[in-house]
Amino acid sequence: MAWIKFLTEYVKSPRTVGALAPSSPSLAEKMVNDIDFRRAKCIVEYGPGTGVFTEKLISNKRSDTLLILFEYNERFYKQLSEKYNDVDNLTIINDSAEYIEKYLKQYNIEKVDYIVSGLPFASLPKSVSNKILESTQNVLRKGGLFITFQYTLLKKDYIENYFSDISYNRVFINLPPAYVLKCENG
Ligand SMILES: C[S@@+](CC[C@H](N)C(=O)[O-])C[C@H]1O[C@@H](n2cnc3c(N)ncnc32)[C@H](O)[C@@H]1O
């Protein structure tokens, strides 16, 4: 069961896992709602965990759209690799999202259209969050979207240092209720 696996990983690494249970399907729906799947050439997901958002990305994406997942936790990475081993144009990387620029260079990808993030910015070390947001800004195309969820709006001002154009919605059907922040790259 996904939530037992999730809770076990949370107990081992509370700061990086950052939540007691996976996000709800309602939150997942909202996270992908603003993606233009017909036009997207490359989508990246940070921190897929057990794959609640990944599921939506895979079921909506065109088969030739590249999807790249960065999952730091080795157990989640292995589960995702087994679950999605037959998906076209999917790459799963067992490393921190901090290093996205290095990996994109390796794959000859210049820009990304959308980055969907499940990262717990509230509990990650500041230096890690800084590096991730700086690199995110560098790799997103102009007008590209960084879509993240947070349980409070405490980090909104901080994210605004990187993305000045942020709109948000609240999703109540999630434990706890969450905010989805849509950040446009200027
Ligand atoms: C709050 S969970 C979200 C999981 C899933 N997206 C969901 O909403 O159910 C955070 C996830 O981010 C991963 N993570 C934490 N720091 C990371 C980093 N620097 N790079 C990539 N993944 C990271 C954790 O291992 C975990 O899977």
The ligand as an ORCA input file, in Angstrom:
! r2SCAN-3c Opt
* xyz 0 1
  C       6.254     15.545      0.067
  S       6.935     14.174     -0.835
  C       5.918     14.288     -2.280
  C       5.745     12.978     -3.015
  C       4.683     12.982     -4.132
  N       4.988     13.968     -5.130
  C       3.317     13.257     -3.551
  O       2.871     14.407     -3.655
  O       2.702     12.327     -3.009
  C       8.524     14.790     -1.308
  C       9.317     13.928     -2.252
  O      10.477     14.657     -2.679
  C      11.623     13.790     -2.653
  N      12.807     14.673     -2.520
  C      13.203     15.380     -1.439
  N      14.281     16.115     -1.717
  C      14.576     15.895     -3.021
  C      15.565     16.415     -3.914
  N      16.485     17.286     -3.501
  N      15.550     15.991     -5.201
  C      14.609     15.092     -5.644
  N      13.664     14.563     -4.839
  C      13.635     14.962     -3.554
  C      11.350     12.895     -1.470
  O      12.142     11.723     -1.499
  C       9.851     12.630     -1.663
  O       9.629     11.591     -2.557
*
